[in-house]
Amino acid sequence: MDFRIQENCEGIDWLQVREYLKDAGMGYYEAHLHEKAFRSSYAVVFVFNAGKLAGFGRAISDGAYQAAIYDVVVLPEFRDRGLGRLIISHIIEKVESCNIILYASPGKEGFYSKLGFSAMKTGMARFLNPVKMKEKGMI
Ligand SMILES: CC(C)(COP(=O)(O)OP(=O)(O)OC[C@H]1O[C@@H](n2cnc3c(N)ncnc32)[C@H](O)[C@@H]1OP(=O)(O)O)[C@@H](O)C(=O)NCCC(=O)NCCS
């Protein structure tokens, strides 16, 4: 299958981004906030198959030594074909001088371990909705 990688935000349908995040059980907001988040990110990756958005991810970073990955989704019909790995590897390339942190959705830790990530022993977070995050198994 032929995939096209896009590393900028041009022409992205932010309502679609919102739907993909929502359907994946991840945090989702109004479309304009997703646009703000992606446009404010240091690295963005969108993958298309025959013009259809197949997946995406982004990292915020100082561009020097620290980065954090967020909003990684592959549409179900395109999963298990290496697309998640492709998205993460493109992000890593963009922040290669950096330590990279992220929080995995419960059940996705194995995906990140395969890509070279290790579980943190002292990770701390101040979530806006700690009750919800506890329910989701994040804390
Ligand atoms: C997590 C996700 C991005 C993986 O995308 P994908 O395209 O299916 O992943 P890949 O095919 O690139 O998988 C890469 C490797 O990770 C493994 N893997 C994928 N999901 C896994 C999981 N949940 N647990 C353990 N290993 C997993 C694959 O088997 C593959 O291993 P291999 O290289 O030995 O064959 C995708 O399942 C998804 O979008 N899920 C919903 C959203 C989500 O949870 N995103 C992550 C938020 S932190």
The ligand as a Gaussian input file, in Angstrom:
#p B3LYP/6-31G(d) Opt

LIG

0 1
 C       -1.184000       2.440000      18.870000
 C       -1.340000       2.550000      17.372000
 C       -0.925000       3.968000      16.938000
 C       -0.427000       1.521000      16.692000
 O       -0.481000       1.743000      15.292000
 P       -0.176000       0.564000      14.249000
 O       -0.035000       1.198000      12.912000
 O       -1.178000      -0.515000      14.392000
 O        1.231000       0.039000      14.779000
 P        2.380000      -0.695000      13.944000
 O        1.726000      -1.609000      12.947000
 O        3.331000       0.300000      13.411000
 O        3.069000      -1.551000      15.098000
 C        4.448000      -1.482000      15.374000
 C        4.774000      -2.623000      16.313000
 O        4.072000      -2.451000      17.549000
 C        3.262000      -3.587000      17.821000
 N        2.037000      -3.131000      18.465000
 C        1.052000      -2.349000      17.948000
 N        0.103000      -2.096000      18.868000
 C        0.500000      -2.747000      20.000000
 C       -0.049000      -2.868000      21.306000
 N       -1.197000      -2.279000      21.646000
 N        0.652000      -3.604000      22.212000
 C        1.814000      -4.211000      21.898000
 N        2.401000      -4.105000      20.658000
 C        1.739000      -3.393000      19.747000
 C        2.985000      -4.220000      16.466000
 O        2.673000      -5.590000      16.587000
 C        4.309000      -3.986000      15.769000
 O        5.262000      -4.936000      16.213000
 P        6.316000      -5.614000      15.185000
 O        7.150000      -4.493000      14.652000
 O        7.057000      -6.584000      16.036000
 O        5.484000      -6.242000      14.121000
 C       -2.796000       2.231000      16.925000
 O       -3.181000       1.001000      17.473000
 C       -3.813000       3.280000      17.344000
 O       -4.004000       4.282000      16.663000
 N       -4.496000       3.047000      18.470000
 C       -5.534000       3.964000      18.973000
 C       -4.948000       5.261000      19.420000
 C       -3.874000       5.093000      20.474000
 O       -4.050000       4.387000      21.460000
 N       -2.755000       5.772000      20.237000
 C       -1.637000       5.762000      21.140000
 C       -1.872000       6.765000      22.175000
 S       -0.609000       6.814000      23.361000

